[in-house]
């Protein structure tokens, strides 16, 4: 069993798939293949969408059509930076229906299915699905971003699914924006190695470094959500207890959950099933009675009777404020291949495939 010291290991499915991202100093420019694939779009009657007081729906996909909506999503295919998405993954992402498809009659009125498979395909023994809204939709401060997701088969170490965001803008005068200077927001990171918790994280840089990558220049703050306690656990979880027993409703794989961030001008609030469990403040001292200390501090406090992780991202450089800008959306699955690189660890021999995750919908609201 491996103790998960908070965020000292790379995040599976993350930090690897933007044209502005890198894990070894390379700039990714449509790395491997981020493709705007022509996909047949079938017009269907959209179901009624939930509205929230004080918010206006500005973008959504209910996934009740017969194929992926090419006006909203891109497929990303290939193996990403370093041939492993920069996180030690073993899978090759494809645009096949075996990896990305629709399943009518599930969720509200149909679901997107993203699956990893154990199969020989080109140069890999595993395949996966990854889609994003790059150059088609992005959002930033003043929005609520949410997805209703069932990580149905994510039950073993090395399996995982993520709903996350990467930068959609670059600074004036630059031809790229390096990771992590541009930031990253991980709304949902669910892995089979930690079956009873979700992880919500922000990634950032401590120094501008002339918009170049440096191994040491990576800050991150993440909070865990316990499905059983419906709050942050008293202690961070460790790898183990997979697969969860059949019928155990305390596992994230037991059913649909609503994963959300509310993005304000001064903070991002992470929630699961409308319970806020992580609040990340953008300014130094904002989480601690405005007592700036020049460090990225964090703490666990009570908010509305729930144990909540609060953290702060200090603006360490003036050239770019990442969380003041727009990001695009990503849905991805993967297979871990390296315990030292992959959040969720390397795949275990007993893991069952195909491993499907269902996405009922993705919705974005503007705060009025």
MOLIN-V639550 format. One record per residue. RES is the residue in one letter. OMEGA is omega in degrees with one decimal (* if undefined). BURIAL is b if it has 9 or more other C-alpha atoms within 8 Angstrom, else e. D_FIRST is the distance of its C-alpha to the first C-alpha in Angstrom with 1 decimal. Layout:
BEGIN
res,omega,burial,d_first
RES,OMEGA,BURIAL,D_FIRST
RES,OMEGA,BURIAL,D_FIRST
END
This chain:
BEGIN
res,omega,burial,d_first
X,-174.8,e,0.0
X,176.0,e,3.8
X,-178.0,e,6.6
X,173.6,b,9.4
X,-165.9,e,12.5
X,160.9,e,15.2
X,173.1,b,16.6
X,177.6,e,16.3
X,-177.0,e,15.3
X,-174.2,b,17.9
X,178.7,b,18.3
X,-179.9,b,18.2
X,-174.0,b,21.8
X,171.0,b,23.1
X,-169.6,b,25.2
X,-165.5,b,26.7
X,174.1,b,29.4
X,172.9,b,32.3
X,-179.2,b,35.4
X,-172.2,b,34.7
X,176.4,b,31.0
X,170.8,b,29.7
X,176.3,b,26.7
X,177.0,e,28.7
X,176.9,e,32.1
X,173.3,e,33.5
X,179.7,b,35.2
X,177.6,b,34.3
X,-173.2,e,37.5
X,-172.3,b,36.8
X,-169.0,b,34.2
X,174.3,b,34.2
X,164.2,b,36.0
X,-166.8,b,36.2
X,172.5,b,39.1
X,-173.3,e,41.4
X,173.9,e,41.7
X,-179.1,e,44.8
X,177.9,e,43.5
X,178.8,e,45.9
X,-179.2,b,45.9
X,179.3,e,47.3
X,179.1,e,48.9
X,175.5,e,47.8
X,-178.3,e,48.5
X,176.6,e,45.9
X,176.5,e,44.7
X,-176.0,e,45.3
X,179.2,e,42.7
X,174.8,e,41.6
X,178.2,e,43.2
X,176.6,e,42.3
X,179.0,e,44.9
X,-179.1,e,45.4
X,175.6,b,43.8
X,178.1,b,45.3
X,-179.2,b,43.5
X,179.9,e,43.9
X,176.8,e,41.7
X,167.9,b,39.9
X,-178.1,e,38.9
X,176.7,b,38.8
X,176.5,b,37.9
X,174.2,b,40.6
X,-174.7,b,42.4
X,179.7,e,42.1
X,-176.8,b,40.6
X,-178.9,b,39.0
X,-176.5,b,41.5
X,175.8,b,42.3
X,-176.5,e,44.1
X,-170.1,e,40.9
X,167.6,b,38.1
X,164.3,b,37.5
X,164.2,b,35.3
X,179.7,b,33.2
X,177.6,b,32.9
X,-174.1,b,31.5
X,172.6,b,28.5
X,-177.7,b,29.0
X,178.8,b,28.9
X,-178.4,e,28.0
X,178.8,e,27.7
X,-177.1,b,24.2
X,179.4,b,25.0
X,-176.5,b,24.0
X,177.3,b,20.3
X,-177.6,b,19.4
X,-177.1,b,20.2
X,-169.6,b,21.6
X,168.7,b,24.0
X,178.3,b,27.7
X,-179.1,b,29.1
X,174.8,b,32.3
X,-178.9,b,35.1
X,177.5,e,35.4
X,176.5,e,35.5
X,-178.0,e,32.7
X,178.8,b,30.4
X,-176.5,b,32.5
X,177.6,b,34.8
X,179.6,b,36.2
X,-180.0,b,35.9
X,175.0,b,38.8
X,176.6,e,38.8
X,-178.5,b,35.3
X,-179.9,b,34.5
X,-178.8,e,37.7
X,-177.3,b,39.8
X,-177.7,b,37.6
X,166.0,b,34.3
X,176.6,b,33.1
X,173.0,b,30.6
X,-171.8,b,28.3
X,164.7,b,26.5
X,-177.7,b,24.2
X,171.8,b,25.3
X,-175.0,b,24.4
X,175.0,e,27.8
X,-178.9,e,29.8
X,-175.1,b,31.5
X,-175.2,e,33.4
X,-173.4,e,30.9
X,176.8,b,27.6
X,176.6,b,25.7
X,174.2,b,24.6
X,-176.6,b,26.7
X,175.5,b,26.4
X,177.9,b,28.6
X,176.2,b,29.3
X,179.6,b,32.3
X,-179.1,b,33.7
X,-176.9,b,36.8
X,-179.8,b,37.7
X,178.3,e,41.4
X,175.6,e,41.9
X,173.3,b,40.5
X,-179.4,b,39.0
X,-176.3,b,38.9
X,-178.1,b,38.2
X,-179.4,b,39.1
X,-177.9,b,40.8
X,170.4,b,38.8
X,-176.6,b,36.4
X,-175.6,b,34.1
X,174.7,b,32.3
X,175.2,b,30.9
X,-167.2,b,30.3
X,171.9,b,27.4
X,177.7,b,25.7
X,-164.1,b,22.5
X,-173.9,b,23.4
X,-179.8,b,21.3
X,-170.0,b,18.3
X,-175.8,b,15.8
X,175.2,b,13.3
X,-179.1,b,10.9
X,175.6,b,13.5
X,178.9,b,16.2
X,179.7,b,17.7
X,-178.3,b,21.0
X,169.8,b,22.8
X,-168.8,b,26.1
X,-173.1,b,27.1
X,177.6,b,30.1
X,-172.9,b,31.5
X,176.7,b,34.8
X,-176.7,b,38.1
X,173.0,e,40.4
X,-178.7,b,41.1
X,175.8,e,43.1
X,179.1,e,46.9
X,178.0,e,47.9
X,176.1,e,44.5
X,177.6,e,43.8
X,171.9,b,40.1
X,-175.0,b,37.4
X,168.6,b,34.4
X,7.9,b,30.8
X,180.0,b,29.6
X,-179.5,b,33.1
X,179.5,b,33.8
X,177.3,b,30.8
X,177.6,b,28.4
X,178.5,b,27.6
X,-175.3,b,24.6
X,179.0,b,25.6
X,167.9,b,22.9
X,-177.1,b,19.6
X,-177.8,b,17.7
X,-178.2,b,14.7
X,179.6,b,13.3
X,179.0,b,9.6
X,-165.4,b,10.8
X,-174.7,b,13.6
X,-176.2,b,15.2
X,167.9,b,16.0
X,178.7,b,18.3
X,175.9,b,18.6
X,-166.7,b,22.1
X,164.2,b,22.8
X,175.9,b,25.8
X,-176.4,b,26.0
X,178.1,b,28.9
X,175.3,b,30.4
X,-174.6,b,31.7
X,-179.7,e,34.7
X,176.2,b,37.0
X,178.5,e,37.2
X,177.9,e,40.2
X,178.6,e,38.0
X,-177.7,e,36.2
X,172.0,b,32.5
X,-176.4,e,30.9
X,-173.9,e,27.2
X,-166.0,e,27.1
X,-176.4,b,28.9
X,173.6,b,26.2
X,177.2,e,25.5
X,177.0,b,23.5
X,-178.8,b,23.0
X,177.7,b,20.8
X,177.6,b,20.4
X,173.9,b,18.1
X,176.4,b,20.0
X,178.1,b,18.8
X,-179.8,b,20.7
X,-175.9,e,20.8
X,-172.8,e,22.1
X,176.5,b,24.1
X,175.2,b,23.4
X,177.6,b,20.9
X,179.0,b,18.2
X,177.1,e,18.8
X,179.1,e,15.4
X,-176.8,b,13.5
X,175.8,b,10.7
X,175.2,b,7.0
X,176.3,b,5.5
X,175.8,e,5.9
X,173.9,e,9.3
X,-12.2,b,10.9
X,176.5,e,13.8
X,-179.0,b,15.4
X,177.5,e,18.1
X,179.2,e,21.5
X,178.4,e,23.5
X,-175.4,e,20.8
X,178.8,e,22.6
X,176.4,e,19.9
X,177.7,b,18.2
X,179.7,b,19.7
X,-174.7,b,20.5
X,-178.3,b,22.8
X,179.1,b,25.8
X,171.9,b,27.6
X,180.0,b,26.8
X,-179.5,b,29.0
X,-169.5,b,27.4
X,160.7,b,29.9
X,168.4,b,30.8
X,-171.4,b,34.1
X,179.1,b,35.3
X,-179.5,b,37.8
X,-176.4,e,39.8
X,-175.8,e,37.7
X,169.5,b,34.3
X,177.7,b,31.9
X,178.5,b,30.7
X,178.0,b,27.6
X,170.5,b,27.7
X,-178.8,b,26.3
X,174.6,e,28.9
X,173.3,e,31.2
X,179.1,e,29.1
X,-178.3,b,28.8
X,178.3,b,25.4
X,174.2,b,25.7
X,177.8,b,28.9
X,178.5,b,29.2
X,-174.6,b,32.6
X,-172.1,b,34.2
X,179.4,b,36.2
X,178.8,b,35.4
X,-174.0,b,35.6
X,-179.4,b,35.9
X,-171.5,b,32.9
X,175.5,e,34.2
X,175.4,e,37.9
X,175.8,e,39.0
X,-176.1,e,38.2
X,178.4,e,37.5
X,178.7,e,35.5
X,-179.6,e,34.9
X,178.4,e,31.1
X,-173.0,b,28.7
X,175.7,e,27.8
X,-177.1,b,25.8
X,172.2,e,25.5
X,-177.7,e,24.8
X,176.2,e,28.1
X,172.8,e,29.7
X,-177.7,e,31.7
X,176.6,e,33.5
X,-178.5,e,31.6
X,174.0,b,28.2
X,-172.1,b,25.5
X,176.7,b,25.8
X,175.8,b,24.3
X,-177.8,b,27.3
X,178.3,b,27.3
X,172.2,b,30.0
X,-180.0,b,30.7
X,176.7,b,33.4
X,-174.4,b,36.1
X,178.6,e,36.0
X,-172.1,b,38.6
X,-174.2,e,41.7
X,-176.0,e,42.0
X,175.1,e,39.8
X,-167.7,b,38.3
X,-173.3,b,35.7
X,168.6,b,35.3
X,-173.6,e,39.1
X,-176.4,b,39.3
X,175.6,b,38.6
X,173.2,b,35.5
X,-172.3,b,35.2
X,179.0,b,32.8
X,169.3,b,30.1
X,-175.0,b,28.3
X,173.3,b,25.8
X,-178.9,b,23.2
X,178.9,b,21.1
X,-175.8,b,18.8
X,-178.0,b,16.2
X,-173.2,b,16.5
X,-178.9,b,14.8
X,-176.7,b,11.4
X,-178.3,e,13.5
X,-169.4,b,16.1
X,170.1,b,15.1
X,-173.5,b,13.9
X,172.8,b,11.8
X,-178.6,b,10.8
X,-179.5,b,12.6
X,178.7,b,14.0
X,-175.1,e,12.9
X,-176.1,e,15.9
X,-178.6,e,16.1
X,-177.1,b,16.5
X,176.6,e,19.9
X,-2.4,e,22.7
X,-179.4,b,24.9
X,-173.4,b,22.7
X,168.4,b,25.2
X,-179.7,b,25.3
X,177.7,b,28.6
X,-178.3,b,30.3
X,178.5,b,33.2
X,167.2,b,34.7
X,-177.6,b,34.5
X,176.8,b,37.0
X,-179.4,b,38.1
X,172.5,b,40.5
X,177.7,b,42.7
X,-176.7,b,43.1
X,*,e,46.8
END
